[in-house]
Amino acid sequence: MSRTRLLFGLALSTIIATGLGRAGAFMQASPAPATPSEKAFLEKLSAAAVERTHHTVRYDPKYVRIPYPGGDVPADTGVCTDEVIRAYRALDIDLQKEVHEDVAAHFSAYPNRIRWMEFSPDTNIDHRRVPNLMVFFSRKGLTLPISTRAEDYGPGDLVTWDLGGGVPHIGIVVNHKSTPDGRFMVVHNIGQGPRMEDVLFEWKITGHYRYLGPTRGN
């Protein structure tokens, strides 16, 4: 075998091995199917989100000082993140506490400094910001694939969007469909209070997560 052919063969082997390695890493990144107990939890989260649609909430994004832990803005006000927080709180999971503890321990992992010019954790607002929740869910939960296939999104999944111009949004996929053969709907608050709507693919999806709480997550 000539030296040229030998070098070509070695290079080709390296490319194939690298490609297989990357493919293997991609395959390993896909989460295992939810266990029965995890499915039960996600169904409870879905039901808690749907229950939120029976509340009248005025959209109000202003900064509010709240107690810690277990703090909440006035029950008749809130934004998209507050509906996620309240759904989890119905399952005895306090995102205010969980997010604060991770922000305090890993401040540089969060965009507080770059996005809001803040240099220390803030229990009043950190958990109420979509970019912070995206970091938290990716660190403490499962990051799921972003796709345009409705079947990839199940009840209890958390989805974030870019509404345009970098405006973030978040909602919870719930166990209700717009039609018997349709996709799962989403509970969110985009300005008219908590609503259940068929908006999964209405905007650009920027994140897809599953968070099972501090004792169930990664």
N, CA, C and O of each residue as an XYZ file, in Angstrom:
872
protein
N       0.855     -1.204      0.000
C       0.000      0.000      0.000
C       0.883      1.242      0.000
O       1.840      1.321      0.770
N       0.573      2.208     -0.851
C       1.379      3.423     -0.923
C       1.162      4.283      0.302
O       0.150      4.171      0.994
N       2.140      5.150      0.559
C       2.049      6.050      1.713
C       0.829      6.955      1.593
O       0.174      7.248      2.593
N       0.514      7.408      0.356
C      -0.643      8.294      0.153
C      -1.934      7.589      0.505
O      -2.792      8.151      1.185
N      -2.075      6.336      0.035
C      -3.293      5.577      0.321
C      -3.415      5.285      1.809
O      -4.515      5.299      2.362
N      -2.263      5.015      2.467
C      -2.277      4.742      3.901
C      -2.749      5.960      4.678
O      -3.578      5.843      5.581
N      -2.221      7.138      4.326
C      -2.625      8.363      5.007
C      -4.092      8.657      4.764
O      -4.793      9.100      5.674
N      -4.571      8.417      3.541
C      -5.981      8.643      3.236
C      -6.858      7.719      4.072
O      -7.897      8.126      4.591
N      -6.418      6.461      4.191
C      -7.190      5.508      4.980
C      -7.253      5.892      6.439
O      -8.305      5.776      7.068
N      -6.135      6.352      6.992
C      -6.110      6.779      8.388
C      -7.008      7.988      8.599
O      -7.736      8.064      9.589
N      -6.956      8.932      7.667
C      -7.798     10.129      7.777
C      -9.267      9.770      7.711
O     -10.078     10.299      8.470
N      -9.615      8.857      6.790
C     -11.007      8.446      6.648
C     -11.490      7.745      7.902
O     -12.621      7.951      8.343
N     -10.622      6.908      8.480
C     -10.993      6.210      9.717
C     -11.242      7.189     10.849
O     -12.157      7.009     11.652
N     -10.413      8.231     10.905
C     -10.569      9.245     11.952
C     -11.885      9.988     11.793
O     -12.580     10.248     12.775
N     -12.234     10.336     10.531
C     -13.489     11.050     10.271
C     -14.675     10.196     10.666
O     -15.611     10.682     11.302
N     -14.642      8.909     10.290
C     -15.748      8.013     10.612
C     -15.878      7.846     12.115
O     -16.983      7.893     12.657
N     -14.736      7.649     12.797
C     -14.771      7.470     14.252
C     -15.302      8.698     14.948
O     -16.084      8.601     15.893
N     -14.867      9.879     14.469
C     -15.339     11.131     15.065
C     -16.833     11.293     14.849
O     -17.571     11.686     15.753
N     -17.269     10.979     13.623
C     -18.690     11.088     13.322
C     -19.520     10.163     14.173
O     -20.570     10.557     14.679
N     -19.058      8.919     14.340
C     -19.781      7.966     15.178
C     -19.801      8.417     16.616
O     -20.796      8.251     17.322
N     -18.668      9.001     17.055
C     -18.618      9.491     18.429
C     -19.615     10.601     18.659
O     -20.291     10.641     19.687
N     -19.705     11.512     17.688
C     -20.664     12.611     17.811
C     -22.091     12.101     17.747
O     -22.962     12.571     18.480
N     -22.328     11.138     16.867
C     -23.668     10.569     16.772
C     -24.036      9.870     18.069
O     -25.169      9.977     18.538
N     -23.065      9.145     18.657
C     -23.331      8.465     19.923
C     -23.645      9.448     21.019
O     -24.542      9.227     21.833
N     -22.881     10.569     21.037
C     -23.145     11.585     22.067
C     -24.525     12.172     21.883
O     -25.228     12.432     22.860
N     -24.928     12.388     20.616
C     -26.259     12.938     20.359
C     -27.338     11.975     20.820
O     -28.334     12.378     21.420
N     -27.124     10.685     20.529
C     -28.105      9.691     20.931
C     -28.208      9.607     22.451
O     -29.302      9.462     22.997
N     -27.073      9.696     23.126
C     -27.082      9.622     24.575
C     -27.762     10.840     25.189
O     -28.254     10.782     26.317
N     -27.789     11.952     24.437
C     -28.400     13.164     24.982
C     -29.912     13.051     25.073
O     -30.543     13.781     25.837
N     -30.506     12.134     24.295
C     -31.953     11.963     24.341
C     -32.339     11.336     25.674
O     -31.757     10.321     26.058
N     -33.312     11.914     26.395
C     -33.668     11.394     27.712
C     -34.389     10.066     27.624
O     -35.060      9.772     26.635
N     -34.243      9.268     28.667
C     -34.973      8.006     28.744
C     -36.458      8.308     28.940
O     -36.813      9.355     29.479
N     -37.318      7.399     28.506
C     -38.756      7.623     28.714
C     -39.066      7.810     30.201
O     -38.408      7.226     31.063
N     -40.064      8.621     30.481
C     -40.448      8.879     31.868
C     -40.911      7.591     32.534
O     -41.589      6.775     31.910
N     -40.551      7.409     33.790
C     -41.000      6.256     34.559
C     -42.460      6.468     34.950
O     -42.968      7.583     34.827
N     -43.149      5.423     35.420
C     -44.539      5.609     35.856
C     -44.706      6.698     36.907
O     -45.664      7.468     36.848
N     -43.783      6.773     37.872
C     -43.908      7.808     38.903
C     -43.669      9.191     38.324
O     -44.306     10.157     38.742
N     -42.756      9.294     37.366
C     -42.508     10.579     36.722
C     -43.709     11.001     35.882
O     -44.087     12.172     35.875
N     -44.306     10.045     35.175
C     -45.507     10.353     34.393
C     -46.636     10.835     35.297
O     -47.378     11.752     34.944
N     -46.759     10.208     36.469
C     -47.803     10.624     37.412
C     -47.548     12.051     37.881
O     -48.483     12.842     38.006
N     -46.283     12.381     38.140
C     -45.943     13.746     38.551
C     -46.275     14.741     37.444
O     -46.856     15.793     37.711
N     -45.912     14.420     36.214
C     -46.159     15.323     35.093
C     -47.648     15.530     34.859
O     -48.076     16.621     34.484
N     -48.435     14.487     35.078
C     -49.887     14.631     34.958
C     -50.429     15.572     36.041
O     -51.335     16.364     35.783
N     -49.875     15.481     37.238
C     -50.292     16.378     38.324
C     -49.903     17.823     38.004
O     -50.659     18.755     38.277
N     -48.721     17.992     37.424
C     -48.295     19.344     37.042
C     -49.208     19.885     35.945
O     -49.592     21.054     35.974
N     -49.551     19.048     34.991
C     -50.475     19.448     33.929
C     -51.817     19.877     34.516
O     -52.373     20.905     34.129
N     -52.334     19.076     35.459
C     -53.624     19.400     36.082
C     -53.538     20.697     36.880
O     -54.480     21.488     36.885
N     -52.406     20.917     37.556
C     -52.229     22.156     38.327
C     -52.198     23.357     37.400
O     -52.730     24.416     37.733
N     -51.574     23.198     36.233
C     -51.537     24.294     35.260
C     -52.930     24.592     34.724
O     -53.307     25.755     34.579
N     -53.697     23.541     34.429
C     -55.063     23.737     33.926
C     -55.917     24.431     34.981
O     -56.740     25.287     34.660
N     -55.716     24.054     36.245
C     -56.479     24.685     37.329
C     -56.232     26.181     37.378
O     -57.113     26.943     37.775
N     -55.056     26.605     36.982
C     -54.718     28.025     36.995
C     -55.600     28.825     36.028
O     -55.773     30.031     36.206
N     -56.151     28.170     35.020
C     -56.970     28.889     34.044
C     -58.314     29.313     34.627
O     -59.062     30.045     33.978
N     -58.629     28.869     35.829
C     -59.876     29.269     36.492
C     -59.685     30.513     37.369
O     -60.613     30.942     38.054
N     -58.483     31.083     37.343
C     -58.183     32.264     38.148
C     -58.134     33.507     37.255
O     -57.702     33.450     36.104
N     -58.580     34.610     37.808
C     -58.493     35.892     37.112
C     -57.204     36.583     37.518
O     -56.997     36.899     38.689
N     -56.350     36.812     36.550
C     -55.033     37.401     36.821
C     -54.797     38.556     35.857
O     -54.896     38.399     34.640
N     -54.490     39.699     36.412
C     -54.159     40.874     35.598
C     -52.662     40.863     35.309
O     -51.847     40.756     36.225
N     -52.307     40.972     34.041
C     -50.897     40.936     33.655
C     -50.190     42.178     34.188
O     -50.552     43.307     33.857
N     -49.173     41.945     35.021
C     -48.466     43.066     35.642
C     -47.005     42.668     35.837
O     -46.693     41.886     36.735
N     -46.112     43.194     35.009
C     -44.710     42.784     35.069
C     -43.833     43.576     36.034
O     -42.616     43.392     36.045
N     -44.420     44.447     36.838
C     -43.578     45.306     37.674
C     -42.862     44.515     38.770
O     -43.304     43.444     39.187
N     -41.761     45.072     39.211
C     -40.962     44.490     40.287
C     -41.726     44.619     41.599
O     -42.223     45.693     41.935
N     -41.816     43.507     42.343
C     -42.539     43.506     43.608
C     -41.686     42.809     44.660
O     -41.139     41.737     44.404
N     -41.571     43.406     45.828
C     -40.871     42.748     46.934
C     -41.806     41.723     47.568
O     -42.942     42.035     47.925
N     -41.311     40.503     47.698
C     -42.130     39.418     48.229
C     -41.362     38.667     49.312
O     -40.133     38.725     49.351
N     -42.070     37.964     50.187
C     -41.383     37.191     51.229
C     -40.534     36.073     50.617
O     -40.680     35.719     49.447
N     -39.643     35.533     51.450
C     -38.827     34.388     51.036
C     -38.631     33.468     52.232
O     -38.330     33.945     53.327
N     -38.797     32.149     52.049
C     -39.289     31.459     50.854
C     -40.815     31.501     50.789
O     -41.463     32.089     51.656
N     -41.371     30.890     49.783
C     -42.823     30.807     49.643
C     -43.489     32.100     49.242
O     -44.705     32.234     49.379
N     -42.718     33.061     48.746
C     -43.291     34.351     48.391
C     -43.992     34.339     47.044
O     -43.669     33.535     46.169
N     -44.956     35.240     46.886
C     -45.675     35.371     45.617
C     -46.160     36.805     45.486
O     -46.411     37.487     46.479
N     -46.286     37.243     44.249
C     -46.891     38.542     44.004
C     -48.386     38.415     44.308
O     -48.879     37.296     44.451
N     -49.123     39.532     44.411
C     -50.569     39.423     44.677
C     -51.242     38.418     43.752
O     -50.938     38.356     42.561
N     -52.157     37.634     44.310
C     -52.751     36.510     43.585
C     -53.470     36.917     42.311
O     -53.604     36.106     41.395
N     -53.934     38.160     42.234
C     -54.672     38.597     41.049
C     -53.779     39.308     40.034
O     -54.278     39.947     39.108
N     -52.461     39.199     40.206
C     -51.521     39.787     39.248
C     -50.462     38.743     38.898
O     -50.346     37.706     39.551
N     -49.698     39.042     37.857
C     -48.607     38.143     37.513
C     -48.280     38.175     36.034
O     -48.929     38.858     35.242
N     -47.247     37.409     35.683
C     -46.799     37.290     34.296
C     -46.693     35.802     33.960
O     -47.146     34.954     34.730
N     -46.093     35.488     32.806
C     -46.055     34.095     32.365
C     -45.330     33.193     33.363
O     -45.769     32.073     33.625
N     -44.226     33.680     33.914
C     -43.464     32.850     34.846
C     -44.243     32.557     36.124
O     -44.076     31.492     36.718
N     -45.087     33.485     36.549
C     -45.839     33.280     37.789
C     -46.797     32.103     37.672
O     -47.078     31.441     38.670
N     -47.302     31.829     36.475
C     -48.190     30.676     36.306
C     -47.417     29.368     36.439
O     -47.938     28.385     36.966
N     -46.181     29.358     35.964
C     -45.330     28.182     36.144
C     -44.999     28.008     37.622
O     -45.074     26.901     38.156
N     -44.635     29.099     38.273
C     -44.307     29.063     39.700
C     -45.493     28.562     40.515
O     -45.329     27.725     41.402
N     -46.675     29.065     40.220
C     -47.873     28.682     40.989
C     -48.278     27.241     40.728
O     -48.757     26.563     41.637
N     -48.097     26.760     39.507
C     -48.406     25.358     39.219
C     -47.493     24.435     40.013
O     -47.953     23.444     40.581
N     -46.205     24.751     40.055
C     -45.273     23.930     40.836
C     -45.554     24.039     42.334
O     -45.424     23.061     43.070
N     -45.935     25.222     42.772
C     -46.205     25.398     44.199
C     -47.409     24.561     44.636
O     -47.479     24.130     45.787
N     -48.347     24.331     43.728
C     -49.491     23.461     44.034
C     -49.031     22.034     44.309
O     -49.755     21.254     44.927
N     -47.817     21.690     43.847
C     -47.231     20.375     44.095
C     -46.155     20.439     45.172
O     -45.315     19.547     45.286
N     -46.197     21.517     45.965
C     -45.260     21.711     47.082
C     -43.811     21.862     46.630
O     -42.888     21.457     47.337
N     -43.617     22.444     45.453
C     -42.274     22.758     44.967
C     -42.169     24.268     44.834
O     -42.921     24.895     44.087
N     -41.231     24.838     45.565
C     -41.072     26.291     45.622
C     -39.946     26.719     44.688
O     -38.774     26.663     45.061
N     -40.294     27.143     43.483
C     -39.272     27.568     42.531
C     -38.522     28.805     43.004
O     -37.362     28.999     42.641
N     -39.166     29.637     43.804
C     -38.448     30.794     44.349
C     -37.232     30.317     45.136
O     -36.129     30.832     44.953
N     -37.430     29.351     45.994
C     -36.347     28.813     46.829
C     -35.324     28.040     45.996
O     -34.118     28.232     46.151
N     -35.807     27.175     45.121
C     -34.900     26.332     44.338
C     -34.037     27.175     43.401
O     -32.830     26.956     43.296
N     -34.654     28.128     42.729
C     -33.884     28.980     41.811
C     -32.904     29.837     42.583
O     -31.747     29.969     42.183
N     -33.352     30.429     43.696
C     -32.451     31.286     44.468
C     -31.216     30.522     44.936
O     -30.098     31.026     44.834
N     -31.409     29.329     45.438
C     -30.268     28.570     45.952
C     -29.262     28.268     44.854
O     -28.056     28.286     45.098
N     -29.749     27.987     43.632
C     -28.819     27.697     42.547
C     -28.168     28.971     42.020
O     -26.988     28.961     41.670
N     -28.921     30.066     41.959
C     -28.336     31.344     41.540
C     -27.256     31.779     42.530
O     -26.192     32.252     42.132
N     -27.539     31.614     43.811
C     -26.573     32.016     44.833
C     -25.297     31.180     44.759
O     -24.200     31.689     44.990
N     -25.447     29.893     44.435
C     -24.287     29.006     44.389
C     -23.536     29.075     43.063
O     -22.342     28.781     43.003
N     -24.246     29.468     41.994
C     -23.631     29.463     40.656
C     -24.037     30.735     39.905
O     -24.587     30.669     38.806
N     -23.764     31.864     40.500
C     -24.251     33.141     39.958
C     -23.808     33.373     38.520
O     -24.580     33.887     37.710
N     -22.579     33.003     38.197
C     -22.059     33.281     36.857
C     -22.743     32.435     35.781
O     -22.626     32.740     34.594
N     -23.448     31.388     36.174
C     -24.159     30.560     35.187
C     -25.431     31.233     34.690
O     -26.002     30.825     33.679
N     -25.867     32.252     35.396
C     -27.126     32.925     35.071
C     -26.850     34.268     34.401
O     -25.782     34.850     34.596
N     -27.816     34.771     33.603
C     -27.580     36.006     32.837
C     -27.853     37.295     33.597
O     -27.957     38.352     32.975
N     -27.974     37.244     34.925
C     -28.313     38.442     35.693
C     -27.376     39.606     35.415
O     -27.817     40.740     35.226
N     -26.087     39.320     35.391
C     -25.109     40.395     35.243
C     -25.129     40.964     33.830
O     -25.116     42.181     33.645
N     -25.161     40.088     32.842
C     -25.091     40.531     31.454
C     -26.399     41.177     31.011
O     -26.387     42.213     30.346
N     -27.522     40.574     31.375
C     -28.822     41.025     30.845
C     -29.411     42.165     31.659
O     -30.020     43.076     31.098
N     -29.235     42.125     33.000
C     -29.914     43.108     33.850
C     -28.947     43.947     34.690
O     -29.377     44.757     35.511
N     -27.643     43.753     34.485
C     -26.621     44.504     35.226
C     -26.815     44.357     36.731
O     -26.726     45.332     37.478
N     -27.078     43.143     37.162
C     -27.226     42.854     38.583
C     -26.048     41.992     39.028
O     -25.581     41.125     38.289
N     -25.580     42.244     40.236
C     -24.343     41.610     40.680
C     -24.520     40.733     41.918
O     -23.545     40.314     42.542
N     -25.770     40.463     42.259
C     -26.040     39.572     43.391
C     -27.442     38.979     43.215
O     -28.273     39.567     42.523
N     -27.712     37.840     43.824
C     -29.045     37.226     43.700
C     -30.127     38.113     44.288
O     -29.871     38.927     45.175
N     -31.346     37.942     43.778
C     -32.490     38.720     44.257
C     -33.691     37.784     44.351
O     -34.247     37.382     43.328
N     -34.090     37.437     45.567
C     -35.185     36.482     45.773
C     -36.536     37.029     45.319
O     -37.501     36.274     45.204
N     -36.613     38.328     45.060
C     -37.872     38.928     44.624
C     -38.163     38.680     43.146
O     -39.325     38.637     42.741
N     -37.119     38.517     42.344
C     -37.321     38.547     40.887
C     -36.595     37.448     40.118
O     -37.020     37.106     39.015
N     -35.526     36.889     40.654
C     -34.720     35.942     39.878
C     -35.551     34.805     39.288
O     -35.381     34.452     38.121
N     -36.443     34.234     40.085
C     -37.244     33.086     39.624
C     -38.385     33.501     38.704
O     -39.040     32.643     38.113
N     -38.629     34.788     38.574
C     -39.737     35.296     37.754
C     -39.256     35.727     36.363
O     -40.016     36.329     35.604
N     -38.023     35.429     36.035
C     -37.460     35.807     34.746
C     -37.261     34.555     33.884
O     -36.636     33.587     34.316
N     -37.797     34.587     32.673
C     -37.721     33.425     31.790
C     -36.280     32.989     31.521
O     -35.998     31.794     31.621
N     -35.352     33.891     31.186
C     -33.984     33.431     30.935
C     -33.372     32.704     32.132
O     -32.619     31.747     31.954
N     -33.689     33.149     33.345
C     -33.186     32.451     34.526
C     -33.801     31.066     34.657
O     -33.108     30.107     34.995
N     -35.098     30.954     34.391
C     -35.749     29.642     34.463
C     -35.182     28.703     33.406
O     -35.060     27.504     33.656
N     -34.838     29.210     32.251
C     -34.238     28.372     31.216
C     -32.917     27.780     31.703
O     -32.650     26.595     31.506
N     -32.101     28.607     32.333
C     -30.834     28.108     32.878
C     -31.102     27.102     33.991
O     -30.486     26.037     34.031
N     -32.017     27.437     34.889
C     -32.319     26.559     36.017
C     -32.828     25.200     35.550
O     -32.347     24.166     36.014
N     -33.798     25.192     34.638
C     -34.361     23.919     34.180
C     -33.321     23.095     33.426
O     -33.336     21.866     33.491
N     -32.419     23.766     32.712
C     -31.375     23.025     31.998
C     -30.357     22.439     32.974
O     -29.769     21.393     32.700
N     -30.148     23.099     34.098
C     -29.184     22.630     35.093
C     -29.779     21.571     36.025
O     -29.099     20.612     36.390
N     -31.020     21.741     36.401
C     -31.619     20.895     37.433
C     -32.676     19.929     36.908
O     -33.158     19.072     37.650
N     -33.036     20.063     35.639
C     -34.026     19.173     35.053
C     -33.465     18.501     33.814
O     -32.264     18.247     33.721
N     -34.336     18.219     32.874
C     -33.939     17.619     31.610
C     -34.144     18.626     30.491
O     -35.180     19.287     30.420
N     -33.151     18.738     29.620
C     -33.293     19.539     28.412
C     -33.726     18.594     27.304
O     -32.998     17.664     26.957
N     -34.900     18.826     26.752
C     -35.471     17.950     25.747
C     -35.290     18.539     24.354
O     -35.070     19.742     24.217
N     -35.381     17.705     23.315
C     -35.180     18.206     21.951
C     -36.218     19.254     21.559
O     -37.385     19.172     21.944
N     -35.769     20.233     20.791
C     -36.671     21.198     20.168
C     -36.970     20.684     18.768
O     -36.053     20.423     17.990
N     -38.242     20.539     18.448
C     -38.604     20.031     17.130
C     -39.914     20.676     16.689
O     -40.537     21.434     17.434
N     -40.308     20.362     15.484
C     -41.590     20.835     14.968
C     -42.607     19.701     14.948
O     -43.651     19.808     14.305
N     -42.300     18.613     15.653
C     -43.212     17.471     15.731
C     -44.003     17.550     17.022
O     -43.432     17.518     18.111
N     -45.306     17.652     16.901
C     -46.157     17.806     18.082
C     -45.997     16.651     19.054
O     -46.098     16.842     20.266
N     -45.748     15.443     18.532
C     -45.646     14.274     19.397
C     -44.415     14.283     20.297
O     -44.301     13.461     21.206
N     -43.497     15.209     20.048
C     -42.308     15.317     20.900
C     -42.580     16.095     22.186
O     -41.718     16.171     23.061
N     -43.770     16.669     22.299
C     -44.109     17.497     23.457
C     -45.259     16.844     24.221
O     -46.317     16.568     23.657
N     -45.030     16.601     25.525
C     -46.041     15.907     26.314
C     -46.490     16.705     27.517
O     -45.853     17.694     27.877
N     -47.586     16.288     28.148
C     -48.094     16.980     29.335
C     -47.027     17.109     30.415
O     -46.303     16.160     30.714
N     -46.947     18.301     30.989
C     -45.957     18.576     32.021
C     -44.656     19.130     31.496
O     -43.829     19.598     32.278
N     -44.449     19.090     30.176
C     -43.234     19.679     29.602
C     -43.310     21.198     29.685
O     -44.390     21.785     29.628
N     -42.163     21.809     29.819
C     -42.042     23.271     29.861
C     -41.455     23.744     28.542
O     -40.469     23.189     28.059
N     -42.064     24.774     27.959
C     -41.607     25.282     26.675
C     -41.378     26.787     26.799
O     -42.176     27.503     27.404
N     -40.271     27.251     26.214
C     -40.010     28.692     26.151
C     -39.975     29.115     24.694
O     -39.622     28.336     23.808
N     -40.346     30.352     24.469
C     -40.409     30.907     23.112
C     -39.739     32.281     23.061
O     -39.529     32.934     24.083
N     -39.416     32.688     21.856
C     -39.058     34.075     21.556
C     -40.254     34.664     20.816
O     -40.563     34.251     19.698
N     -40.922     35.627     21.439
C     -42.112     36.228     20.839
C     -41.767     37.176     19.700
O     -42.644     37.660     18.983
N     -40.477     37.428     19.550
C     -40.011     38.394     18.551
C     -39.231     39.491     19.231
O     -39.630     39.986     20.284
N     -38.133     39.867     18.640
C     -37.326     40.923     19.229
C     -36.662     40.528     20.524
O     -36.295     41.385     21.329
N     -36.505     39.236     20.731
C     -35.847     38.771     21.946
C     -36.718     38.780     23.179
O     -36.203     38.663     24.290
N     -38.023     38.917     23.021
C     -38.946     38.902     24.162
C     -39.248     37.449     24.520
O     -39.830     36.734     23.704
N     -38.871     36.989     25.717
C     -39.060     35.577     26.071
C     -40.440     35.301     26.660
O     -41.106     36.200     27.173
N     -40.849     34.045     26.575
C     -42.151     33.619     27.083
C     -42.036     32.174     27.522
O     -41.158     31.452     27.049
N     -42.917     31.736     28.427
C     -42.870     30.366     28.918
C     -44.283     29.859     29.185
O     -45.174     30.626     29.548
N     -44.472     28.550     28.998
C     -45.754     27.929     29.288
C     -45.577     26.462     29.614
O     -44.476     25.922     29.508
N     -46.664     25.817     30.011
C     -46.660     24.399     30.371
C     -47.570     23.638     29.413
O     -48.728     24.013     29.227
N     -47.062     22.588     28.813
C     -47.877     21.718     27.972
C     -48.819     20.925     28.880
O     -48.402     20.412     29.919
N     -50.081     20.829     28.486
C     -51.064     20.168     29.344
C     -51.788     19.048     28.594
O     -51.743     18.961     27.367
N     -52.451     18.204     29.368
C     -53.079     17.007     28.820
C     -54.476     17.280     28.266
O     -55.439     16.592     28.604
N     -54.564     18.280     27.422
C     -55.797     18.603     26.709
C     -55.416     18.923     25.272
O     -54.391     19.556     25.021
N     -56.241     18.487     24.333
C     -55.961     18.728     22.929
C     -57.031     19.616     22.315
O     -58.185     19.615     22.744
N     -56.627     20.370     21.306
C     -57.568     21.268     20.635
C     -58.627     20.481     19.886
O     -59.783     20.895     19.805
N     -58.221     19.336     19.336
C     -59.138     18.399     18.682
C     -58.689     17.001     19.086
O     -57.549     16.835     19.521
N     -59.550     15.986     18.958
C     -59.153     14.625     19.347
C     -57.851     14.162     18.703
O     -57.088     13.421     19.322
N     -57.589     14.583     17.477
C     -56.372     14.186     16.774
C     -55.322     15.300     16.759
O     -54.313     15.194     16.062
N     -55.559     16.361     17.523
C     -54.644     17.506     17.504
C     -53.493     17.355     18.481
O     -53.284     16.295     19.070
N     -52.749     18.447     18.638
C     -51.612     18.432     19.550
C     -52.056     18.901     20.931
O     -53.129     19.482     21.089
N     -51.212     18.639     21.930
C     -51.494     19.103     23.276
C     -51.462     20.627     23.322
O     -50.673     21.267     22.627
N     -52.311     21.179     24.132
C     -52.361     22.633     24.279
C     -51.397     23.097     25.372
O     -50.746     22.291     26.036
N     -51.329     24.399     25.534
C     -50.386     25.020     26.461
C     -51.141     25.962     27.388
O     -52.030     26.694     26.952
N     -50.782     25.941     28.679
C     -51.277     26.949     29.615
C     -50.194     28.006     29.758
O     -49.040     27.696     30.056
N     -50.581     29.261     29.542
C     -49.617     30.360     29.611
C     -50.373     31.648     29.898
O     -51.601     31.702     29.838
N     -49.606     32.673     30.207
C     -50.175     34.012     30.388
C     -49.368     34.971     29.534
O     -48.226     35.308     29.851
N     -49.986     35.403     28.446
C     -49.289     36.322     27.535
C     -49.883     37.716     27.601
O     -49.551     38.580     26.790
N     -50.771     37.933     28.575
C     -51.336     39.263     28.737
C     -52.793     39.273     29.134
O     -53.301     40.288     29.610
N     -53.476     38.148     28.942
C     -54.903     38.072     29.270
C     -55.182     37.138     30.449
O     -56.303     36.659     30.619
N     -54.159     36.886     31.254
C     -54.314     35.955     32.360
C     -54.035     34.533     31.906
O     -53.821     34.300     30.716
N     -54.034     33.581     32.821
C     -53.738     32.192     32.450
C     -54.802     31.609     31.533
O     -55.989     31.597     31.859
N     -54.351     31.122     30.375
C     -55.267     30.542     29.402
C     -54.688     29.246     28.847
O     -53.473     29.050     28.812
N     -55.584     28.375     28.416
C     -55.184     27.134     27.759
C     -55.472     27.283     26.275
O     -56.625     27.411     25.864
N     -54.393     27.266     25.462
C     -54.545     27.553     24.043
C     -53.648     26.650     23.199
O     -52.668     26.089     23.688
N     -54.002     26.526     21.942
C     -53.221     25.741     20.987
C     -52.179     26.649     20.349
O     -52.342     27.107     19.218
N     -51.101     26.902     21.096
C     -50.093     27.871     20.636
C     -48.677     27.296     20.635
O     -47.704     28.047     20.581
N     -48.559     25.971     20.695
C     -47.232     25.366     20.818
C     -46.258     25.877     19.766
O     -45.106     26.184     20.072
N     -46.733     25.966     18.511
C     -45.854     26.387     17.417
C     -46.177     27.797     16.915
O     -45.882     28.149     15.773
N     -46.783     28.586     17.788
C     -47.159     29.950     17.407
C     -45.940     30.861     17.279
O     -45.934     31.791     16.473
N     -44.911     30.587     18.080
C     -43.695     31.403     18.077
C     -42.473     30.493     18.021
O     -42.583     29.271     18.127
N     -41.329     31.103     17.856
C     -40.083     30.332     17.787
C     -39.779     29.711     19.151
O     -39.649     30.422     20.148
N     -39.668     28.396     19.188
C     -39.350     27.703     20.437
C     -37.857     27.837     20.720
O     -37.022     27.572     19.855
N     -37.538     28.249     21.928
C     -36.135     28.430     22.326
C     -35.692     27.440     23.400
O     -34.500     27.324     23.681
N     -36.638     26.730     23.996
C     -36.280     25.770     25.035
C     -37.393     24.767     25.274
O     -38.572     25.078     25.106
N     -37.009     23.561     25.667
C     -37.959     22.475     25.939
C     -37.382     21.678     27.103
O     -36.315     21.074     26.987
N     -38.095     21.682     28.221
C     -37.541     21.127     29.459
C     -38.562     20.258     30.191
O     -39.764     20.287     29.926
N     -38.016     19.488     31.123
C     -38.850     18.738     32.033
C     -38.202     18.842     33.420
O     -37.047     18.459     33.607
N     -38.955     19.359     34.373
C     -38.423     19.532     35.729
C     -39.325     18.799     36.704
O     -40.521     19.076     36.799
N     -38.736     17.861     37.425
C     -39.492     16.975     38.318
C     -39.334     17.332     39.788
O     -39.778     16.587     40.661
N     -38.706     18.462     40.064
C     -38.533     18.878     41.449
C     -37.158     18.550     41.994
O     -36.405     17.807     41.365
N     -36.820     19.091     43.154
C     -35.460     18.936     43.698
C     -35.097     17.524     44.085
O     -33.912     17.192     44.092
N     -36.058     16.671     44.407
C     -35.728     15.301     44.794
C     -35.828     14.324     43.643
O     -35.414     13.172     43.770
N     -36.383     14.773     42.498
C     -36.562     13.881     41.351
C     -35.632     14.231     40.199
O     -35.307     13.383     39.368
N     -35.201     15.509     40.160
C     -34.404     15.948     39.010
C     -32.977     15.431     39.072
O     -32.624     14.610     39.919
N     -32.149     15.949     38.127
C     -30.759     15.517     38.057
C     -29.971     16.018     39.248
O     -28.775     15.748     39.356
